[in-house]
Amino acid sequence: MDIQLGRSKTVRRAYGIDEIALVPGGRTVDPEVTDTRWTLGGIERDIPIIASAMDGVVDVDMAVRLSNLGALGVLNLEGVQTRYDDPNEVLDRIAAVGKDEFVPLMQEIYSQPVQESLIRKRIADIKAKGGIAAVSGTPVAALRFGKAIAEAGADLFFVQATVVSTNHIGPEGQDTLDLEALCRDMGVPVVIGNCVTYDVALQLMRAGAAGVMVGIGPGAACTSRGVLGVGIPQATAVADCAAARADYEKETGRYVPIVADGGIVTGGDICKCIACGADAVMIGSPIARAEEAPGRGFHWGMATPSPVLPRGTRINVGSTGSIERILRGPAKLDDGTHNLLGCLKTSMGTLGARTIQDMQNVEVVVAPSLLTEGKVYQKAQHLGMGK
């Protein structure tokens, strides 16, 4: 429904994850027989969760662990892993610095150049240990290192920026990335993001994207919405891009997965994103809480080190358990941040959804009071959903 913001501007209402609820239907399913499998770039995974390409979330060992657990981890090819032979000293400095000194330190650390030899080495290390080599870079990195990434044997390449489009106007004389040519010629499935609208999602699919990332600014450590004023709440963004996926499939017969990226903390958030139309989610802060995460209990975004306009911060997420406990359980916390797969399978069973496709078609209602109704004691005592 259109709303008149003023005489010169008509707008529509958009909804965030916290503003919606999922409605049980006329049947239920035993969680044990629910099927959460999904496929991205020809690679099938049991768990529809991708760990974000952030330096506090994924390193080589974490990528391998996630692969072994049935999920996926994406390595940031413009982070400390490809700027430093041994990034551990740098990660220790990031964890130890005070709040006021954090941004200058990040700008210093990330001023070191990315080394092509380290890109090749990190990809080779993941594959040598039996992991899926999913890696990420900005459009600039795709231009500079695309050939090396393919030659090193990457299994998936994520092209990610705050906003990506197929119609980018750059400075005169400067090369710009041709996304269609990249998807056609790279020889590696290319996942592209981020976007939040039907039109752009459709453009990226027509360019040949193997998957589309949806979300601008909702991440726990991201400040883009405050710095730039840009974004659409995730529930609406995912639903709009899922509509583009459906229309593109009718147009071509090709199904392109949608990945909700950002603003996802609990199992309930994951369930609601899939119900809005996502095939999977990309999460950062929940994985950064794993004992094995490289961030030492801290989490920061990819745009944090910008030398001109930082759009992220460092948050202390702590360590709450192993990555296996966070993904597959058993849970030791009651707030939906452990056993994320169990959360999804139990929700699917409650809603009568046997597959991810069934889950995408459950009834959704606008329910701003969903997370607060009747929770006065939890909120007062900082327990469960009131933490």
Secondary structure, 3 states (H helix, E strand, C coil): CEEEEECCEEEECCCCHHHEEEECCCCCCCHHHCECCEEECCEEECCCEEECCCCCCCCHHHHHHHHHHCCEEEEECCCHHHCCCCCHHHHHHHHHCCHHHHHHHHHHHCCCCCCHHHHHHHHHHHHHCCCCCEEEECHHHHHHHHHHHHHCCCCEEEEECCCCCCCCCCCCCCCCCCHHHHHHHCCCCEEEEEECCHHHHHHHHHCCCCEEEECCCCCCCECHHHHHCCCCCHHHHHHHHHHHHHHHHHHHCCCCCEEEECCCCCHHHHHHHHHCCCCEEEECHHHHCECCCCCCCEEECCCCCCCCCCCECEEECCCCECHHHHHHCCCCCCCCCCCHHHHHHHHHHHHCCCEHHHHCCCEEEECCCCCCCCCHHHHHHCCHHHC
